């Protein structure tokens, strides 16, 4: 394929603005998928994606289209829309030259739309603005058009209008992609000079793992040509391999004779070690390699939680499952840890709450694991009184206030778009979540854009659901990490749970001082209901700041020790009752409570 006839692009938008539906129309119009085989969300291959109606994993696909007697190769990468999967979007954007910016005519420009535009602009991509869902009676096309003009600073004539559902305007959009998205460019060393085909170089933007073929790398070819049998080299991990197969996506993998410059495809490495897979690595020739490409900046996890198998026999299976998922999602981090109550497990880092929820669900479904999940936390940087410094992301290791000299926690910059009439409700929840409200500006005629800063721990505390609730579903947000900020050590405290005076580390959590009493009361009430009764009275306590904040007692099981007696003197019964009383008193001093797995699961649920 002539490189001048290749167009690499992706679709970017807010959640539920119609990316997957538009991708379906592209597949139909280009004849990539037969009509009888078409189904909704065709590129969403994961069962979880189809259930939730969201894209989780980017998905590449190669399409062919004839225009003015010229055959064009269109390489589309379908991307997620949720903020937690921005890293997936950023990887896709670096592998293409253009982006279709899709905006729902009934919702207008949303917070995540702005973030995606900023990423595309930073990479110098051609942006094609498109208004979708124009067939709906609730479509506000003029207002949406004005918002896009303000966002991109463009002429109204440059904005296309389509209905991805009915197909109206989609063929014109394909022609606009061919016209506006530039063909792939060679690097300085990749031009058609002598021997250029023998010096391939490709950027790895994703992975797949096969039991039979090992690691399969998804690549964007930057230079040269790769074919089956070529001896290649992974520049970053220093691993050599022979290409077992090369090919493209349609949208399922299919083998091809070669992968040439500008094309998007895959290479079968036959390497069975999962540790060699690094997103952003370069595939180069083993014999005459070019310099590696700049790659991607590795994202830092912002949400941490511990994952334990219900049965310790599944520990190795859990480890293998996490390694496999790390191949397809390199933003997951995990390290082994041990809990006295739960055994061996892993401390896992994620890019957000939805990201963690999706990965946990995939572990359960795709690998058949039964798991216990602890409460999510963020990482804190601590300078101790003795001069030591440490980053702590587990509540168990969070020190007492007296040992802390300086405490730093992650903050986020949040952009919120809301209708003006809901602004009062939004300001109320912003106050409850310890935010700093910055500039407020009018965004179109019907909405307001708020810029705020807040602790990441407060964003995690159900903030997004509360925003949706108080704005009747019309509010949207996007956020980015703003770095660490110093807070008073007295402002954040560790809350511990004692069951029969024994510490239960799995229930420990780090929270704001202002919420500690309310949280303590909720915990003891839940545990009182969930813990099974013992032969002795069990005291459940919550401790923070060196004192007990809440306490409940679970009464002992009662047994009629005199049931077999009949007639005679009452003193015989009294002696048995006294003996039972002494036994329970002794048990209370010596007895320990084994907390069932079901209790941990119930406590972790909202």
N, C-alpha and C positions, 0 to 999 in steps of 0.2 A: 504493500500500500504506500502510495506517495505521501510523504509526511505532510505536504501542503493540503491534503484532503482529510486529515485527521482533526477532530474536534473533541477535546477533553473538557468536560464540564460537570458540575454537580447542581443539585437543587437545595437551596437553603431557605428556611422559614421558621416561624414559631410552630409550636406543637399544634397539630390538628388544622393546619392551614391548607392541606391537600397535597403534600409532597408525594406520598405513595400512590394516590389516585392519578396524579399527573404522570408519574412513572409508568403506570398501567397503560395510559393512552399512548405514551411514546412506544411502548412495546408492541401495541396493536398497530399503530400507523406505520411503523417500520417493518412490520411482519416478523419481528424477532420471535414472538410467541404466537402460535396459531390461535384463532378465535375460540375454537372448541376447547382449548387447554387453559384459556384465560380464567383467572379468578381474581377477586379483589385483593389488594395489597400483595401482588405477585412477588415483589422483591423482598417482602418480609418473610423470610424462610423459617424463622423461629416461631414455635407454637405460642410462646409468651408474647411475641410482638402482635400476633394476630388476635389473641385474646384481649389485650389491652388497647389495641388500635393505635400503637405507637411504634416508631422505628427505634430499635436499640442498637443494632449493628449496621455500619455502613455496608452497602452492597454494590459492587461494580457490575456493569453489564455493557457488552459491545453490541451496537446496532448499526445497520447499514441503511442509507437513504440516498435516493437518486434526485438530483436537482440540476436542471439544465444539462442533462446527459452526462453529468459527472457523478460518480459514486463516492459518497462520503462515509467515513467510519466515525460514528459517534460513540464516544466512551463516556457513559454516565456513571457517576457514583452517587447513589441515594444515601442521604445522611439523616441522622436523628435530629429532632427539634428541641428536646428538653435540655435545659441548662446543664444538667449533670453529665450530659454526653457531648459537651463542647469540644473535648479532646478528640473525639471521633471526627467531628466536623473539621477541626483544624488540620487533621491528618489528610482528610479528603481534599481540602482546599489546596494543600501544598502539592497535590498530584495532578492538578488541572490548571487550565488557563482561563476558565470562565465560570460564572455562577448565575443560575436563574434564581432571582429573589422573588419568592412567591408570597403574596399577601392576601389574606382572606378579606373579601369585600364586606363581610358582615362584622368583622372584628377590627379591621384596620391594622396599622403598624403596632406590633406588640414589643415588649421589652427585649425579648430574645432576638427579634428581628434586627434591632439596633446593634446588638452584640455581634451577630453574624456578618452584618455589613462592615463593621469595623475590622473584623478578621480578614474578610475578602479584600478590602481596600489596602490593608497593610501588606498583602501579598501581591498587589498590583493586578488583580484579576479584572476581567471585563464583567460588568454586572448588568444583567438584563432584568429590569423590573417588570413584574407581571401581577395583575390583579386577578384573583381566582374567585370562583363561585358567583359569577355575575348573573347566573340563571335564577338565583334565589330571590324571593320577593323582599327579603330583609336586607338585600345588598345595598350598601351606601357607597356607590362607586365614586362620586365626586369628592366626598370627604376623604376616602382612602387615597385617591389620586393626589389630593393636596398634601396629605401626610408624607407620601412617597417623594413628592417634589421637594418638600422641606428637608427630608432625610438625605436625599441624594443630590439635591441642587441640580435638577435636570429639567428639560422641556417636557410639557405634558404629552407631546406627540411620541416621546420615547417609551411611554408606558403601554404595554400590551394588556388586553383584556381577554380572559379565557374562562371557560367552564371545564375543569378537568373531568367532571362527572359526565357531561354530555359530549365532550370532545370539541366544542365550539372554540375556534381560535387556536387550537393546539398545533395544527399543521403550519400555520403562519409562524408560531413560536419556534418550531423546528428550523424553518428557513431563516429566522432571525438569529438563531444560535450559530448556524453555518456562516452567516454574514458577519456577526459581531465578535464571536469568540475567535481569537487568533490561532493559527496552527501551532503545534509545538515548536519550540526553539531548541537548536543544538547548543551545547556549551561551546566554549572557545576551542576545546580539543575534539569536539564531536562532529565537526563538519565532514563533508564527503571527500576528505583528503585520502591519500594513499594509505591503505591498511586500516581505515576507520572502522570497518565492520568487525575487525578482530579485537577491538578494544571496547567491549561493552561496559556499560555502567547503568545500574538501575537503583531506584529508591524503593525500599521496602516500606509499605504503608499498612500492611496487615498480615495476619498469619492464619493458617488452618493446620490442624493436626490429624493425620490419618494413621491408623494402626499399621497399615500396609506400606504406605509411602512416606511415613515420617512427617517432618515439618514441610508444609507447602507455603511458600512465601508469595504474597500478593505484591506486585511491583509495578512501578511506572518507569518505563524505559526512558533513559535520558540520552544515552549514546550507544552506538553500535548495534549489533545483532546477537541474540542468544538463541541457540538451537539445542535439541536433545543431544546429549553426549559431550557438551562443552565442559571443560574443566574451569570451575569458578571458585570464587573466594569471598567470604563474608569479611569485610574490612574491619569491623569493630570487634567481633568475637574471634577473629583469626582462624576461622574454620574453613577448610577446603572441602569441596564436594563436586560431584559430576551431575549435571542436569539430567534427571531421570525422565523428565517430560516438561514441555512448555505448552502454554495454551492461553485461552481467553475465557470470558464469561458470557453466557448467552441465555439466561443469567447463570445457568449451571456451568461448571467447568467443562470445557471440551478441548482436546489437544489440537495444536497447530504446528506447522512445520518450523516456524521461527517467531520470535518477538523482535520487532524492529524499533527504531527510535520513535519516541512519541507515543507508543502503544501502551495499553494497560493490560496486564495479564498475570499469569502465575508461573512459578517454577517449582517443580517437585525436587526436593533436595535429597530424599531418602535418608536424612539424618534423624535418628530416633531420640537424640538428646534434646529435651525441651529447653534446656538452659541456653542453647545457642541462639534462640530467637530474640531479636531486639528490633522493635519498631524504629525506623529511622536509619537503620544500618544500610550500607551500600553493597550491592552485588557487583563484583568486578571480575575481570579475567585473571586467572591464576598466573598465566605466563607473562602478560604485559599489562599490568593493572593501571588504570587511571586513579587519580586522587579520589578518596571517598567524598561523598556529598555531605552537606552540612547537617542533614537529618532533622530530628525533632527535639524540642526541649522536653525532657521528661517531666510529666506533671507530678505535683506533690499531693498526696492524699490529704484531705481535710477532715474526714470523718473516720473514726476508728471504732471498731467493736470486735469482741472476741467470739470466735466460732468453735464450738466443741461438738464432737460426735456424741450422740446419745449413748452409744456403746463404744467403749474404748477399742474394741476389735476393729472398728471402722476408721481408726486414726490414719493408717496408711492410705486407705481409699480417699479420705478427705484431702490428704496432702497431694495425692496424684491428681485429684479433681481440680484443686486450686492451681496446680502447675499447668494443666490443660487449659483452664479458663484464662490464665495469664497470657497464653499464646495469642488468643483472640482479643484480649483486652489487657494491654500492657500497663494500664493505669492502676490495676489492682496491685497492692503490695501485701505481703503476709510474712509473718515470722512465728516460729514455734514458741508457745508458752505453756506453763503448767499451773493448774489451780488445784488446791487441796480438796475442794468440793467437787470439781467437774473433771479432774484428770488432765490429760494432754489435749491441747487444741492449738489454735492459731489466732494471733492478734492481726486483724486485717484492716487495711486502709483503703478508703474509697473516695471518690470525687464529690459525693453528695449522698443525701438520704435515699433518693430514688435509685441511684447507682448501687448502693448497698442492698436495697430491697430486691433489685433485679438479679444481682449475683447470687444472693442467698436462695432465691427461688430457682435459679438455674442449677445450683448445687443439689437441690432437693429433687428436681424433675429429671435432669439429664444424667445424674449419677446415682439417683435413688438413695440419697443420704438422709438420715434423720438427725437433725441438728438442734443444739441449744445455742441461742444467741443472746449475748449480754447487751446492756444499754449502750447506745452510741456515745462517744466522747470526742473531744478535740485534743490537739497536742498543746501542752503548755511548756513554756521555757522558764526555767527557774534558776535564779542565782541564790545559792545558799549563804547563810551567815558565815560559814567557814571558808567561803571563796569559791567553792565548786559550782559548776554549771551543768545543768542537765535538762534534756527535753523529755517530758513525761506525758504519756497518752493513756495510761491506765490509772483509774481512780485508786487502786490499791497502793500505788507508790507515791501518791500525792502527799507531801509532808504537812506537818502541823504549821500553823501560822508563825509560831515562835522560831522556826528554823529557816524561814524565807526572808531573804534580804530584798530581792526584787522578783516580781512575777509578771510574765508577759503572756498574753493570749492572742489568738488570731482574730482579726476584724475583717469585715467585708464591706465593699462599696456596693450598694444596692440601688438599682433604678426601678421605680414602680410607676406604672401607668394605670390611672384609674379615672372613672367618670367624676366630674366636679362635685356632684351631689353626694358622692360616697366619701369625700375627702375627710369629713369629720370622723367617720367610723375608722378610717385608715389611721388618722392621727392618734386615735385612742389606743389602737393595738401597737402603734409605734412606741408610744409612751410605756406600755406594759413590757415591751421587749428591749428597753434600754437603748434606744436609737438616738443618734444625733441627726437631726433633720437639716439638710442643706438647702440648695436652691430649689425652688418650685417654679415651673414654667408651663405655659399653655402649650398643649400639643394638639394642634388642630382646634376646631371649634367645640368639640364634645369631650375632650379628655385633658388630664393634667399629668405632667411628668414630675415625679418627686425624686430627688437625689438624697439618699440617706446613708449613714454609716452605722454599723451595729456589730456586736460581738458575734462570732460564728456560732457559739453555743446557743445564742438566742434565735438565730435563723433556723437552727436545727430543731428548736422547741416548737414544732408545729406551726411555724410562722406562715408558710405558704398556704396551708389549709385555712388558717384564720383569715388571711387576706382574701382568699376566694369567697369565704363565707360572708364577710362584712361588705364585699363589693358585689354580692349576688352573682359571682362568677365572671364579672367584667374586668377585674384587676389582673395584672400580670407583672411579673418581676424577672429581673436578671441580676446576677451578682458576679463579682470577681474578688479574689483575695486581695486585701489591702495591706497585708503584712502583719507583724506582731506589734501589739501596743501594751505599754506598761499599765498595770492596774494595781490597786492597793491589795496587799495580801489578805486583808480582812474582807474584801469584797466577794471572794470566791472561797467556798469551803467544801471539804470532803464530808460526805454523809455516809456513815457506816450502819449496818444492820446487825444486831445481836440476836441470836436465837438460842434460848436457854443459856445466856451469857457467853456463847461462843460466837466469834466473828464469822459472818457469812460473806467472804470477799466478793462473790459473784453479784451481790446486790449493792455494793458500794457505788457511789456516783459523785461527780463533781458538779455543784450547782451554785447559782447566785445566792448570796446571803439573804436577800429579801424574800426568797421563795422557800427557804429551808424548813420553816415550821409547817407550811402547807404540805410540802412534799413528804415530810416525816409522818404526818397524820395519815396521808393516803397510803403510805407503805405499810404501816402497822395494821391498818384496817384490811388491806388486801391479804396480808400474810395471815391474819387471824382467820380469814375465811378459807384460805388455800391450804394451810398446813394441817396434816392429819393429827388428830388428838392422840396423846400418849397416855401411859399409865400414871403420869405425874403432871402437875401443873407446869405449862411451858410459858415462859415470859418472852415476849417479842418486844425488842427495844430499838429505837433509832437514836444514834449518838452523833453529835456534831459539835464542834467548838468546845470540846472537853466536857460536855454535859448531855444528859439524856433529854431529848426533846419530845418524844412520844413513846408510850408503852401500853401494851395490851397483854392480857393473860388468857391463854387457851386452857380451859378447864380440863381436868384429868378425866379419863374414861372411868365410868362407874361400874363396879361389879358388886353384886349382892353376895358377900362372903358368908352370909348366914342363911342362905336360901335352903340349904339341906337340913337345917335344924328345925325341930318341931317340938312344941311343948317345953316343959322344964323351966328352969330359972332364967330370967332375963340377963343375969350377969354373964352367962356363957356367950351371949351375943355381944355384949359390951366388950368383953375381952378380945373377941375377933375384930371388932371395929377399931379398937385401940392398936392392935397389931397391924391392921391394914394402914392406919394413919401413920404409924412409925415407918412402915415400909415405903409409903409414898414420899415421906419427908426425906428419907435416905436416898431414894431415887432422884428427888429434885436436886440433891447435892451432887450426886455422882452421874446421873443419867445424861446421855447425849442424844441429840435429835438428828437423825439421818434425813436430810431434806430430799424428797423424791424428785426425779427429773421433771415430772409434770408441773411441780410447783415453780421451778425455774422458768419453764416455758410460759406458764400463765403470767408470771411476773414481768416477763419481757414484752408481752403483748400490751398494746395500748388499751 
